[in-house]
């Protein structure tokens, strides 16, 4: 009788081990075939990107959608004063989230204005690119992926500390 109990126990243990192995092999790792680039990490089969990168596999720099030559139309906020349409260019800066904007506000600055990209937004911090007393106090541009345009809101200050706010659309 003892040998029957040992055989039955051995069979049960073998069946249990086989079932556990089969169960484990059916639960595959959702990140097994996912390759996240540029420091991204896989979570449940999807990449979570580090700041400055986006895309299914974190393969694209976030600044890429902004880098081009734009036709810009700006106007002074709360007035009918418009700046004639002008051309401006955005290029990638040295940091992964940095951009440089030339001919900002129709050449108001002769040097580049520096901005930081986070997702679909460019933020321009207070700066005086030309050291001539004129500076930008704030600026935000939002990229619309559907229209491929940037909608701007920014404020400029002259040497007499007079501020003027502007809105614009770049395409």
C-alpha positions in Angstrom: 0.0 0.0 0.0 2.8 2.3 0.8 4.2 2.1 -2.8 0.7 3.0 -4.2 0.7 6.2 -2.0 4.2 7.1 -3.1 3.3 6.6 -6.8 0.1 8.6 -6.4 2.0 11.4 -4.6 4.8 11.4 -7.2 2.2 11.6 -10.0 0.4 14.5 -8.3 3.7 16.4 -7.8 4.7 15.8 -11.4 1.2 16.9 -12.6 1.4 20.0 -10.4 4.9 20.9 -11.7 3.8 20.3 -15.3 0.7 22.5 -14.8 2.7 25.3 -13.2 5.2 25.3 -16.1 2.4 25.3 -18.7 0.6 28.1 -16.8 3.7 30.3 -16.6 4.6 29.8 -20.3 1.1 31.0 -21.3 1.6 34.3 -19.4 4.1 36.0 -21.7 5.9 39.2 -20.9 4.1 42.1 -22.7 7.5 44.0 -22.9 9.4 41.0 -24.4 9.4 42.4 -28.0 9.2 46.1 -27.2 12.3 48.1 -27.6 12.1 51.6 -26.1 14.7 54.0 -27.4 16.5 57.1 -25.9 16.1 56.0 -22.3 12.4 55.0 -22.5 11.1 52.1 -20.4 8.5 49.5 -21.2 5.5 49.2 -18.9 2.7 46.7 -19.8 3.8 46.6 -23.4 4.0 50.4 -23.9 7.0 52.8 -23.8 7.2 55.5 -21.2 9.5 58.2 -22.7 11.9 60.4 -20.8 11.5 64.2 -21.2 12.4 65.4 -24.6 11.3 62.2 -26.5 8.0 60.9 -27.8 6.6 58.3 -30.2 5.6 54.7 -29.9 9.2 53.7 -29.1 10.5 57.1 -27.9 12.2 57.4 -31.2 11.4 61.1 -31.9 12.7 64.2 -30.2 9.8 66.4 -29.1 11.4 69.5 -30.7 11.2 67.9 -34.2 7.7 69.1 -34.9 8.7 72.7 -34.2 11.9 72.7 -36.3 11.2 74.4 -39.6 10.7 77.8 -41.2 7.4 79.4 -40.3 5.2 82.1 -41.8 4.2 84.2 -38.8 1.2 86.5 -38.3 1.3 88.4 -34.9 -0.8 91.2 -33.6 -0.8 93.3 -30.5 -3.3 91.9 -28.0 -6.5 93.9 -27.4 -5.8 96.2 -30.3 -6.1 96.1 -34.1 -2.3 96.7 -34.5 -0.8 93.9 -36.5 2.8 93.1 -37.4 3.1 92.4 -41.2 3.5 88.7 -41.9 7.1 87.7 -41.5 9.3 84.6 -41.7 10.9 83.0 -38.7 12.8 79.8 -38.2 13.1 77.4 -35.3 16.1 75.1 -35.0 17.1 72.6 -32.4 19.2 73.9 -29.5 22.1 72.1 -27.7 19.9 70.5 -25.0 17.3 67.9 -26.0 14.4 70.1 -25.1 15.9 73.5 -26.3 15.0 75.4 -29.5 16.3 78.6 -30.9 14.0 81.0 -32.7 15.4 83.5 -35.2 13.6 86.7 -36.3 11.3 86.5 -33.4 8.5 89.1 -33.6 9.5 90.2 -37.0 13.1 90.9 -36.1 12.4 92.6 -32.8 15.5 90.8 -31.7 18.6 90.4 -33.9 19.8 87.4 -31.9 18.0 84.2 -31.4 15.3 83.8 -28.7 15.7 80.5 -26.7 12.8 78.3 -25.8 12.1 75.0 -24.1 9.9 72.3 -25.5 7.7 70.1 -23.3 5.3 68.0 -25.4 3.4 70.4 -27.7 4.4 73.6 -25.9 7.3 75.9 -26.3 8.0 78.2 -23.3 10.1 81.3 -23.7 11.5 82.5 -20.4 12.3 86.1 -19.7 15.4 87.1 -21.7 17.2 90.0 -23.4 18.8 88.4 -26.4 20.4 91.6 -27.8 21.4 93.3 -24.5 19.9 96.5 -25.9 17.2 97.1 -23.3 14.4 95.3 -25.2 13.4 91.9 -23.9 10.8 89.3 -23.9 9.1 88.8 -20.5 7.0 85.7 -21.2 6.1 83.6 -24.2 4.2 80.4 -24.9 3.6 78.7 -28.2 1.3 75.6 -28.5 1.6 73.3 -31.5 -1.6 71.8 -33.0 -0.9 68.5 -34.7 -4.1 68.6 -36.7 -3.5 72.1 -38.3 0.3 72.0 -38.0 0.3 75.5 -36.6 1.7 77.2 -33.5 -0.5 79.6 -31.6 1.5 82.1 -29.7 1.1 84.5 -26.8 4.0 86.6 -25.7 4.9 89.9 -24.0 7.7 92.3 -25.0 9.1 95.1 -22.9 11.1 98.2 -24.2 13.9 100.0 -22.4 11.2 102.4 -20.8 9.6 99.3 -19.2 6.5 99.6 -21.4 5.1 96.1 -22.0 3.0 95.1 -25.0 1.4 91.7 -25.3 1.0 89.9 -28.6 -0.8 86.9 -30.0 0.1 85.1 -33.2 -0.3 82.1 -35.4 2.6 80.5 -37.2 2.2 78.0 -40.0 
